[in-house]
């Protein structure tokens, strides 16, 4: 029996608009854990770029309505939130810690939940640098063409410290 082994062919490319984007499977195509893992890692790299935060990229990555940090939001609301975050932290670099990614997919492989520990380096408008660590969780639906239907993150405080930075 032939098993389709690619689910999110995560080949990065630059679109004509100059914004990074991802290739996606057709709606309803099954996903596999290795593809979901690469998708998370590439997603994190994309959002480190200001140019990537635009309507085209949000439309590519997100389903029309998502659970975004505990709230049901439209794509437009997600884009507005990301733009507010950029105004607060114009310098951002995100990286997934090697070996920290976990993936679980449903039996039909139409939904994968992937998470990874992420190092976050932020610079605010005053030039202050903030560093934090968080576990990023994404729920990715093949039904939506490989789009995020849920996003959240939980801070991982340094030993002996608590984090008060809020959302990623």
N, C-alpha and C positions, 0 to 999 in steps of 0.2 A: 504494500500500500504506500503510495507516494504521499509524503507529508510536506506541506508547504513550509519551508523553513525560514522564510523571512517575514517579518511582520511589520517592522517599521524600518525600512531600508534607510538608515539614518545617514545618508550621504549629505553632508553639508554643501550648500552651494550659495552663491550670491545672486540674488534676483536682479532683474533689470533696474529696480529702484535703488539698488545698492544695499539693501537690507538683507542680513543673513536669514535664511529660511531652511526648512527641512522638507525632504521628500516624504510623502505619506502614502500608506497603502490605501487602496480603494475601500469605501465604506463596507463594513461587514467582514473584512479580511481578518483572519485570526492573527493574534500577536504571539510572540514568543518571549520568554524571559530575557534572553540575551539581547534581543532588539529593544526591549523596554529599558534595559540597563543602559545601553548606548544612548537611547533617546533622552534619559534623565541627564546623563553627563553632557551631551551636546546642548540640551536646553539650558543648563546652568552656564555654560560658556557663552551662549547667545545673549543672555540677559545681562552680561557684564558690559555690553556695548550700548551706548546711548542710541546709536542708529537703529538698533534692533527693536527699540520700543516704539512701535508704530502700529497703526490699525491693521496693516497687512500681516504682520507677525502675530499679533494677538488673534486675528481671525484664523491663522494657520494653526496655532497651538491650542486654542481654547474652543470648547463647544459653545454654542450660543448662550447657554446659561450654565454656570458652574457654582460649586460650593468653594468659595475662595476665602480662606482663613476664617471659616465658620459662618460665612454669610453667603446667601444666594445672590449672585451678581451676574449681570450681562457682560458680554465682551467689552462693551463701551465702559462700563464701570471698572472693569479690571484695567483697561488701558488708562483711565483717569487716575486710578490708584497708583499704577506704576509710574506715571508721569509725576505725581506728587512726591513719590519716593525719590525720584531722580533729582527733583528740585531740592529736597532735603539732603541727599547724599549724591552729589554729582560724580564723585569718584567711587566706583564699585568694582570689586573683583570677587568672584565666587569660584570655588573649586571643590570638587567632591574628593573626600579623603579616600585614597586607594584602599580597596577591600571592604568599604563600608556599605556598599549598595546591596539592598535586599529587594527581591522581586517575588510577587505572588500573582498568578493568573487564575482566572476561573477555569472550569473544566472545558468550556467551549472556546476559551482563549479570546473572548470578546472584551474582557476587562482585565487589565493588569494594574496592580498597585505597586509602585516602586518607591523606595526611599533610600536616602544616602546621607551620611554625615557630611556637612558642608562647612568649609572655612569661609568666612565672610570678612572681607577687608573693605571698610567704608571710609570715605573722606567727606566731611560735611562742608558747607559753604565757607566756613571760617578756617578751613584747612586742618581741622582736628581729625586725627585718624582713630577709628574704632575698629576693634577686631572682636569677632565672636565666632562661636561654633553652634551649629543648629542641625537638627535632623529635618531635612526637606522630604515631604511626602506628596506624591502625585498619583492620582487615579486617572488612568488613560483608557479611553474607550475606543475599540476598533470600529464600533458602530458609527461613531462620529468621524471616521476617517483617520483615527489615531490622534484624537484630541483629548486634552485635559478636561475632565469633568469635576475634579476636586484637587485643591492645592492647600497645603498647610505646612507649617514648620514649628518646631519646638526648640527653644534655646537649650543648649547644653552648657550650663555654667561651668566656669573654671573651678577647680577645687577650692572651696572656701569662699566663693563669690556667688552673687546672684546677678542675673542679667535684667536690665530695665530698659532695653533698647526697643522693645515692641516688635512689630512685624518686620519680616525681612524685606 
